[in-house]
């Protein structure tokens, strides 16, 4: 057979893996609350400062320093700021609600 094509054969094996989940899911903090209250800002900064004072000397390893910095800030934020609550806003008026329902029905009609 005279041909300039090269026949190629391959066996492909694919494995589908689930993504690894982290141990805990962190919700974003309510920073609007922190920026609106000077008393809360003062409380947060004093918490962070006290936790850094307790740490004393910082380790020489950059990774350890970063982990200690993150843990101090997160612990202080957990105690003072708290996570933001997701509050769903109601529809502004009936016309918007009816338009949304109509669009949904027409999109899902068979």
MORA-V830777 format. One record per residue. N is the residue number from 1. PSI is psi as a letter, one per 40 degrees, with the letter a starting at -180 (* if undefined). BURIAL is 1 if it has 9 or more other C-alpha atoms within 8 Angstrom, else 0. Layout:
N_PSI_BURIAL + N_PSI_BURIAL
This chain:
1_h_0 + 2_h_0 + 3_i_0 + 4_e_0 + 5_i_0 + 6_h_0 + 7_h_0 + 8_h_0 + 9_h_0 + 10_i_0 + 11_h_0 + 12_h_0 + 13_h_0 + 14_h_0 + 15_h_0 + 16_h_0 + 17_i_0 + 18_i_0 + 19_i_0 + 20_h_0 + 21_i_0 + 22_i_0 + 23_d_0 + 24_i_0 + 25_h_0 + 26_h_0 + 27_i_0 + 28_i_0 + 29_i_1 + 30_g_1 + 31_d_0 + 32_d_0 + 33_d_0 + 34_d_1 + 35_d_0 + 36_e_0 + 37_h_0 + 38_d_0 + 39_d_0 + 40_d_1 + 41_d_1 + 42_d_0 + 43_d_1 + 44_d_1 + 45_d_0 + 46_d_0 + 47_d_1 + 48_d_1 + 49_d_0 + 50_d_0 + 51_d_1 + 52_d_1 + 53_d_0 + 54_d_0 + 55_d_0 + 56_b_0 + 57_i_0 + 58_i_0 + 59_i_0 + 60_d_0 + 61_h_0 + 62_d_0 + 63_d_0 + 64_d_1 + 65_d_1 + 66_d_0 + 67_d_0 + 68_d_0 + 69_d_0 + 70_d_0 + 71_d_0 + 72_d_1 + 73_d_1 + 74_d_0 + 75_d_0 + 76_d_1 + 77_d_1 + 78_d_1 + 79_d_0 + 80_d_1 + 81_d_1 + 82_i_1 + 83_i_1 + 84_h_1 + 85_h_0 + 86_h_0 + 87_h_0 + 88_h_0 + 89_h_0 + 90_i_0 + 91_i_0 + 92_d_0 + 93_i_0 + 94_d_0 + 95_d_0 + 96_d_1 + 97_d_1 + 98_d_0 + 99_d_0 + 100_d_0 + 101_d_0 + 102_d_0 + 103_d_0 + 104_d_0 + 105_d_0 + 106_d_0 + 107_d_0 + 108_e_0 + 109_i_0 + 110_*_0
